[in-house]
């Protein structure tokens, strides 16, 4: 079986693509897989590193805000769009795929649309509760749109064929135990708060956490691991300005990046974070209570919709960024930490939403479609 996989731009599109490819190779070692992504995208590093063949297409999204710089970007995007058809056809003619799979991002649009036009069956995986523009555009051609959460179906046309598969996750996220994780981290019986805003760092989250971290350091009621990200290196100094010597606080672990996320997530009692699709699927898999702060700077405000899928099932609390400050964050987080039964039930509700066999569900759909070829 020859499979073309397209997706990129962010880790939220790339990691599911790699997980799907990994499951295909596990089940069918003879399968040939070609990834298509942008030449300068994150996928151009991650995909070849994972050992897959990689073809490139220049694609860019259109900027909605009016400015001279955005006008220039939009003209460039038009140029890429005009040339994308012939580039897509060349890739498809050379690779001759049996199936095309898309996981989102601008690059998956032209290549999968061209595949569908040439009679090649395509499958789409949508990670978010609010489908992106590319998913909506391709859904009419797809044999199946695979949804992370059922809430997304209401945003698709009634004619679209869909199945709920969840988001494919790393095996260690699914299997790490709380007991083992806490032992390895040498944690005591105090609750562990885990907070982060992504690898780059979210300024609004970092700013709101400064008083919380200082309070935790002074009172010692909780263990707290916080990752401030690449652009948040100023945070430790700001915490110390509030009278806390971080190195003298054994309950504070403040670092730039969390390299052992499966472990610290398994150990956590409460997680404070953004509402990216994969992050939420990991919270559900581990059954973790959370305070979600959706990024307002994403397409179609999809993180808000992701968060609300949990909030309406009492599996998370939400603070929108325009309401976020230190006082609000402390009030919300400590309200949960001081109510162990509510915290526990929130985690139980999150785990009820988890789909832990996502990769198997996705592979089953691929097999079903391949059998018709």
Secondary structure, DSSP 8 states (H G I E B T S, - for coil): -EEEEE--SSHHHHHHHHHHHHHHHHH-TT-EEEEEE-SSSTHHHHHHHTT-EEEE--------S--HHHHHHHHHHHHHHHHHHHHHHHHHHHH--SEEEE-SSTHHHHHHHHHHHTT-EEEEEE-SSS--HHHHHHHTT-SEEEESSGGGGGGS-TT--EEE------HHHHH--HHHHHHHTT--SS-EEEEE--SS--HHHHHHHHHHHHHHHHH--SEEEEE--TT-TTHHHHHHTTT--GGG-TTEEEES--TTHHHHHHH-SEEEE---HHHHHHHHHHT-EEEE---SSSGGGHHHHHHHHHHTTTS-EE--GGG--HHHHHHHHHHHHT-HHHHHHHHHHHHHT--TTHHHHHHHHHHHHHTT-
